[in-house]
Amino acid sequence: MRRRILRATVVAVVCAVLLFAVPLGIVVLRLYQQDEVRELQQLGEQVAVSLPARPVQPPGSDPVELPRAERGTRIAVYDPGARRVLGDGPRAGDGPVREAARGRASSQRLNDSLVVAVPVGGAERVRAMVRVSAPASQPLRRTALTWSGMLALAGLAVGTGVVLALRSSRRLARPLEALAGTARRMEGGDLGARAEPSGIPETDAVASALARTAGRVDQLLQRERSFSADVSHQLRTALTGVRLDLETSLAAGAGGDPREAMTSALERLGSMETTLADLLILARDAPERATLDLAPLLDHVARRWHGELAAQGRRLRVLAEDDLPEGAGSGRAARQILDVLLANACGHGRGTVTVRVRDTGGVLALDVEDEGPGIADDRPLFERRPEDATGHGIGLALARSLAEAEGGRLFVSRPRPHPRFTWLIAAPPADGAPPADG
């Protein structure tokens, strides 16, 4: 890129110099030639004014002295018959002299000389003619000197253009090279790499677009990683329940009825299939902001968790206030959030588990509480633990991330006694939307 910019700049400057310098050089040559002719004509007129009435003096008188001229300049005076009477010049007058004999000053280039002839006297009666000549190379020498100066200026212009082109190419290429380096770092896995602002709007726009793309890719990768951990945790819990049911049925011996255990295992496998489908869709799709339908959600809670809590000798209460405000979110995400909270209450809580939907200052709130002693202050509930760690932190971390992705908040509103988790559900869009899919 730098070479292309430098080449284009040099070509443009050279073309501009040629387009202006060549015509200007020709004009300068003609101007110097005209100046030389004008100087010779002025010298001839000066000699014509200084001549006596009779240029040819009688014998014994003082000769007429012609003015001194520059080296190479020749001055001669001719009588009306075009014969030389004074000075240095051809014996017989040439074309310019004969033209001056008619009363008109003339100039002409003869061989290697510029010749100017000036008449002496009026147009009716020419008493003499003054011929002044100079080498024709004098204007050429002056032109050569001027052209040398012009070439020096042209070289300076080309040099300045090259310097500016190098600076501009570096200024343009440096951000692009940095951008290419950032892209290579992103290709190597560093999705947090960012290019510094360059001050060039087009390059900064590309860098911003690249940063946004990298951010989206990073989010997708994080969601995929989270999906792996979440599926592992959620399915491990369900598989543990299936294993316990089957082991209990086997321990009962041949006299027991395995159908109850098989039915429970099938229900858990169906729940596992639903959980897997929901998490897969939530990991790939953007969060929904449609109106959340509470009726099927609460019905799912009653069907999914009533039997499991009853097996522990515990109750499940599902309560909902009247005239509740609307909430927005995905039915899949809501199911996963409530399953995590109820699994936490089932595994760590005691007594009756209450799911309550209420209005809190115009915001839809959903509480899950039990009658356990409470939560320790130093317990990191919502931190995602490593996959090989023990405990249930991955589930609560999943619930909070899903709630925040849907525009809501999940927090512990009462740590003890009788711990309560509260999910504040976001409001639906202002322009309205159909209920979220279940």
Stockholm file with secondary structure:
# STOCKHOLM 1.0

chainA/1-438         MRRRILRATVVAVVCAVLLFAVPLGIVVLRLYQQDEVRELQQLGEQVAVSLPARPVQPPGSDPVELPRAERGTRIAVYDPGARRVLGDGPRAGDGPVREAARGRASSQRLNDSLVVAVPVGGAERVRAMVRVSAPASQPLRRTALTWSGMLALAGLAVGTGVVLALRSSRRLARPLEALAGTARRMEGGDLGARAEPSGIPETDAVASALARTAGRVDQLLQRERSFSADVSHQLRTALTGVRLDLETSLAAGAGGDPREAMTSALERLGSMETTLADLLILARDAPERATLDLAPLLDHVARRWHGELAAQGRRLRVLAEDDLPEGAGSGRAARQILDVLLANACGHGRGTVTVRVRDTGGVLALDVEDEGPGIADDRPLFERRPEDATGHGIGLALARSLAEAEGGRLFVSRPRPHPRFTWLIAAPPADGAPPADG
#=GR chainA/1-438 SS CHHHHHHHHHHHHHHHHHHHHHHHHHHHHHHHHHHHHHHHHHHHHHHHHHSCSSSSCCTTSCCCCCCCCCTTCEEEEECTTSBEEEESSCSBCCHHHHHHHTTCCEEEEETTEEEEEEEEECSSCEEEEEEEEEETHHHHHHHHHHHHHHHHHHHHHHHHHHHHHHHHHHHHHHHHHHHHHHHHHHHTTCTTCCCCCCSCHHHHHHHHHHHHHHHHHHHHHHHHHHHHHHHHHHHHHHHHHHHHHHHHHHHTCTTSCHHHHHHHHHHHHHHHHHHHHHHHHHHHSCCCCSBCCHHHHHHHHHHHHHHHHHHTTCCEEEEECSSCCCCBCCHHHHHHHHHHHHHHHHHHCCSCEEEEEEEETTEEEEEEECSSCCCCTTCCCSSCCCTTCCSSHHHHHHHHHHHHHTTCEEEEEECSSSCEEEEEECCCCTTCCCBCCC
#=GC SS_cons         CHHHHHHHHHHHHHHHHHHHHHHHHHHHHHHHHHHHHHHHHHHHHHHHHHSCSSSSCCTTSCCCCCCCCCTTCEEEEECTTSBEEEESSCSBCCHHHHHHHTTCCEEEEETTEEEEEEEEECSSCEEEEEEEEEETHHHHHHHHHHHHHHHHHHHHHHHHHHHHHHHHHHHHHHHHHHHHHHHHHHHTTCTTCCCCCCSCHHHHHHHHHHHHHHHHHHHHHHHHHHHHHHHHHHHHHHHHHHHHHHHHHHHTCTTSCHHHHHHHHHHHHHHHHHHHHHHHHHHHSCCCCSBCCHHHHHHHHHHHHHHHHHHTTCCEEEEECSSCCCCBCCHHHHHHHHHHHHHHHHHHCCSCEEEEEEEETTEEEEEEECSSCCCCTTCCCSSCCCTTCCSSHHHHHHHHHHHHHTTCEEEEEECSSSCEEEEEECCCCTTCCCBCCC
//
